[in-house]
Amino acid sequence: ADNTVQQTQPLRLATFSADSAYAMVARQVAFGPRVPGSEAHTRCGDFLTETLQTAGADTVMTQRATLTDHKGRPMPMRNIIARYNTDARRRVLLAAHWDTRPWADNDPDPANHTKPVPGANDGASGVGVLLEIARLLGEKTPPAGVDIVLLDCEDSGESDNDESWGLGAQYFADHMPYTSADMPAYGILLDMVGDHNARFHRELLSEYMARSVNDRIQAMARLSGYEDWFVDKPGGGVTDDHTFLNRAGIPTADIIDCVNPTTGSFPPTWHTVADDIKSISTETLNAVGQTVTNIIYSELN
């Protein structure tokens, strides 16, 4: 008798390309730090808009405003919103921030504290994953509607002022392009999803505000074969863009590397000048991207 256990194949409802996502991360980093108001920020914003327009979205919208940071300085903001399968009754929101921190204030070298962060992991990784998912959505219509939202002005805050973070998300929450009939059922935020030794715990605010979304992510990570990356235990709590999406009535979970095994909190390159393309792992991008792709394509309308 054959007593071997049949190995279940990992779920692949559409095939996510980590190489494509990595290339999209590299393209963003090549512009230089995407600090709001800089030329690199303008050029990258144009690139992101054009990429989504060519990726088969039903519509690409832009929200522009001049916001004010916690030091009273003006910040030109551009949120970029791509909508897929707009006729679907049920919608899901996928988000990431595309700006980068103006100051590497966590760098071990104080001389770097006034330099901007390259933002490969902190910003570009989540956006790179979403651009690859956008390409897939353009090729294969998802069963439910999907909105990809690239949020600006997330990363210019100060540690003791929660409201100084996520300024683009706060603006989006106050100016949502939805009626009560087409509000997203839930959201998933991607932030710092490319580090070599990343581990994604159940972020604490997500547990309180969107536990069912955390449950969905953990279950799909297991089905997809990525339980090594997604740790089914509580993680740290983070003030991030999902804070304001949850407040606005969209239950949103944050996939974020916030209990890093090497540092105890965020990845070692967090808010340093070392957050460059060398900090990005295609294996990590693939674990996150394939998991989220499977969630989207397993939705029912």
C-alpha positions in Angstrom: 0.0 0.0 0.0 1.1 3.5 -0.7 1.0 5.5 2.5 2.6 8.7 1.2 0.7 11.9 1.7 -0.2 13.7 -1.4 1.5 17.2 -1.5 -1.0 19.9 -2.2 0.3 22.3 -4.9 0.4 26.0 -3.8 -2.5 28.0 -5.0 -1.9 30.1 -8.2 -5.0 31.8 -9.5 -2.9 34.1 -11.6 0.9 34.1 -11.8 2.6 37.0 -10.1 6.0 37.9 -11.6 8.4 38.9 -8.8 11.0 39.9 -11.5 8.5 42.4 -13.0 7.7 43.8 -9.6 11.4 44.1 -8.8 11.9 46.0 -12.1 9.2 48.4 -11.1 10.9 49.0 -7.7 14.2 49.7 -9.5 12.5 52.1 -11.9 11.1 54.1 -8.9 14.5 54.1 -7.1 16.2 55.3 -10.3 14.3 58.6 -10.1 16.0 59.3 -6.8 14.3 60.0 -3.5 10.6 60.8 -4.2 10.3 63.7 -1.7 7.1 65.7 -2.3 8.0 68.9 -4.2 11.1 67.5 -5.8 11.7 66.9 -9.5 12.1 63.1 -8.8 8.7 63.1 -7.2 7.1 64.8 -10.2 8.8 62.5 -12.7 8.0 59.4 -10.7 4.3 60.4 -10.3 4.1 60.8 -14.1 5.6 57.4 -14.6 3.2 55.7 -12.1 0.2 57.4 -13.8 1.3 56.3 -17.3 2.1 52.8 -16.1 -1.4 52.3 -14.6 -3.0 53.8 -17.8 -1.2 51.3 -20.0 -2.0 48.4 -17.6 -5.6 48.3 -18.7 -7.4 50.1 -15.9 -11.0 51.2 -16.6 -10.1 54.6 -15.3 -7.1 56.4 -13.7 -7.8 59.3 -11.5 -5.5 61.8 -9.7 -6.2 63.7 -6.5 -4.0 66.8 -6.2 -3.7 69.2 -3.3 -1.1 71.3 -1.4 -0.9 69.9 2.1 1.0 71.2 5.1 3.5 69.1 7.0 4.0 69.2 10.8 6.5 72.0 10.5 4.1 74.1 8.5 5.8 73.6 5.2 3.7 73.1 2.0 3.7 69.7 0.4 2.4 69.1 -3.1 0.4 65.9 -3.0 -0.7 63.5 -5.8 -2.7 60.4 -5.0 -3.1 58.1 -8.0 -6.2 55.9 -8.2 -6.7 53.1 -10.8 -10.0 51.3 -11.0 -10.6 47.9 -12.5 -13.9 46.2 -13.2 -15.9 49.3 -12.3 -19.2 47.6 -12.9 -18.7 45.0 -10.1 -20.9 45.5 -7.0 -18.2 44.3 -4.6 -14.9 46.2 -4.5 -11.5 45.7 -2.9 -9.0 48.5 -2.3 -5.2 47.8 -2.6 -2.9 50.7 -1.4 0.7 51.6 -0.9 2.6 54.9 -0.5 4.9 56.1 -3.2 6.6 59.1 -1.6 9.9 58.8 0.4 11.1 60.2 3.7 12.9 63.5 3.3 15.3 62.7 6.2 17.3 59.5 7.0 16.9 60.3 10.7 17.3 56.6 11.8 20.7 56.3 10.0 23.5 55.1 12.3 25.6 57.9 10.9 24.4 61.3 12.1 25.9 63.0 9.0 23.1 61.2 7.0 20.2 62.5 9.1 19.5 65.4 6.8 19.7 63.3 3.6 16.6 61.9 1.9 15.8 58.1 2.0 16.2 56.2 -1.3 12.9 54.4 -0.3 13.4 51.1 -2.1 11.7 49.0 0.6 9.9 51.9 2.4 7.6 53.0 -0.4 8.7 51.5 -3.7 8.3 47.8 -2.7 4.6 48.1 -2.1 4.1 50.2 -5.2 6.1 47.7 -7.3 3.9 44.8 -6.2 0.8 46.8 -7.0 2.0 47.8 -10.5 2.6 44.1 -11.3 -0.9 43.2 -9.9 -2.2 46.0 -12.1 -0.6 44.4 -15.1 -2.3 41.1 -14.2 -5.7 42.8 -13.7 -5.4 44.3 -17.2 -4.8 40.9 -18.7 -7.4 38.9 -16.6 -10.5 40.8 -15.3 -10.9 40.1 -11.6 -14.2 38.7 -10.3 -14.8 41.7 -8.0 -13.8 45.3 -8.6 -10.3 46.4 -7.6 -9.1 49.9 -6.8 -5.3 50.4 -6.7 -4.5 53.6 -4.7 -1.0 55.0 -4.6 -1.0 57.3 -1.7 1.4 60.3 -1.4 2.8 62.3 1.6 2.9 59.3 4.0 6.4 59.5 5.2 7.1 63.1 6.4 5.8 62.6 10.0 7.4 62.8 13.4 7.4 60.0 15.9 5.4 61.7 18.7 2.6 63.0 16.4 0.4 60.3 14.9 -1.6 62.8 12.8 1.6 64.0 11.0 1.8 60.7 9.1 -0.3 59.5 6.1 -1.3 63.0 4.9 -2.2 61.7 1.5 -4.3 58.9 3.1 -6.0 61.5 5.3 -6.8 63.5 2.2 -8.1 60.4 0.4 -10.3 59.6 3.4 -11.8 63.1 3.3 -12.3 63.0 -0.5 -13.2 59.4 -1.3 -14.4 58.8 -4.9 -17.2 56.5 -3.6 -20.9 56.5 -3.0 -22.3 54.4 -0.2 -23.1 51.8 -3.0 -19.5 51.3 -4.2 -17.5 51.6 -1.1 -14.8 48.9 -1.0 -15.7 46.0 1.2 -12.1 46.0 2.6 -8.6 47.2 1.9 -5.1 45.8 2.0 -2.1 48.2 2.5 1.4 47.1 1.5 4.3 48.9 3.2 7.9 47.7 3.5 7.2 44.4 1.7 10.6 43.8 0.0 13.2 43.2 2.7 15.4 40.2 2.5 14.5 38.9 6.0 11.0 40.2 6.1 8.3 38.6 8.3 4.7 39.8 8.3 2.9 39.4 11.6 -0.7 40.5 12.3 -0.2 44.2 12.7 -2.0 45.4 15.9 -4.3 48.1 14.6 -5.3 45.8 11.7 -6.3 43.2 14.4 -8.6 45.7 16.1 -10.1 47.3 13.1 -9.9 44.7 10.4 -9.4 41.3 11.9 -11.3 39.5 9.2 -8.9 41.0 6.6 -5.9 39.8 8.6 -7.6 36.3 8.8 -8.0 36.4 5.0 -4.4 37.3 4.4 -3.0 34.6 6.8 -5.3 31.9 5.3 -4.3 32.8 1.8 -0.6 32.9 2.6 -0.9 29.3 3.9 -2.7 28.2 0.8 -0.2 30.0 -1.4 2.8 28.3 0.3 4.1 31.4 2.1 3.5 30.7 5.8 7.3 31.2 6.4 6.8 34.9 5.5 3.4 35.4 7.1 3.6 34.7 10.9 0.2 34.0 12.3 1.0 35.9 15.6 0.4 39.5 16.8 2.9 42.1 15.6 3.6 45.6 16.5 1.1 48.5 16.0 1.9 51.1 13.4 0.5 54.5 12.5 0.3 54.0 8.8 -2.0 54.8 5.9 -4.5 52.1 7.0 -5.1 54.1 10.2 -7.0 56.7 8.2 -8.7 54.2 5.8 -10.1 52.3 8.8 -11.3 55.6 10.3 -13.0 56.4 7.0 -15.0 53.1 7.1 -12.9 50.8 4.9 -11.7 47.9 7.1 -8.0 47.8 6.0 -5.1 45.5 7.1 -1.5 46.5 6.8 1.0 44.0 5.5 4.1 45.5 7.0 7.4 44.2 8.2 7.2 45.6 11.7 8.6 42.8 13.9 11.8 42.2 12.0 13.9 39.3 13.4 17.2 41.2 13.0 16.1 44.4 14.7 13.1 43.7 16.8 11.0 46.3 15.1 11.3 47.7 11.5 13.8 46.4 8.9 17.5 47.5 9.5 17.4 49.9 6.5 14.3 51.7 7.8 14.7 55.5 7.5 18.4 55.1 6.5 20.3 55.9 3.3 20.8 52.1 3.0 17.2 51.6 2.0 18.3 51.2 -1.6 17.7 48.5 -4.3 20.2 46.1 -2.6 17.7 45.8 0.3 15.1 44.2 -2.0 14.4 40.5 -2.3 12.4 39.0 -5.2 11.5 36.1 -2.9 9.8 38.5 -0.4 8.1 40.5 -3.3 6.8 37.1 -4.6 5.4 35.9 -1.3 3.5 39.1 -0.8 2.5 39.6 -4.4 1.3 36.1 -5.0 -0.7 36.0 -1.8 -2.5 39.3 -2.6 -3.0 38.2 -6.2 -4.7 35.0 -5.0 -6.9 37.0 -2.6 -8.1 39.3 -5.5 -8.8 36.4 -7.8 -10.6 34.3 -5.2 -13.1 37.2 -4.5 -16.8 36.7 -5.4 -18.8 39.6 -6.8 
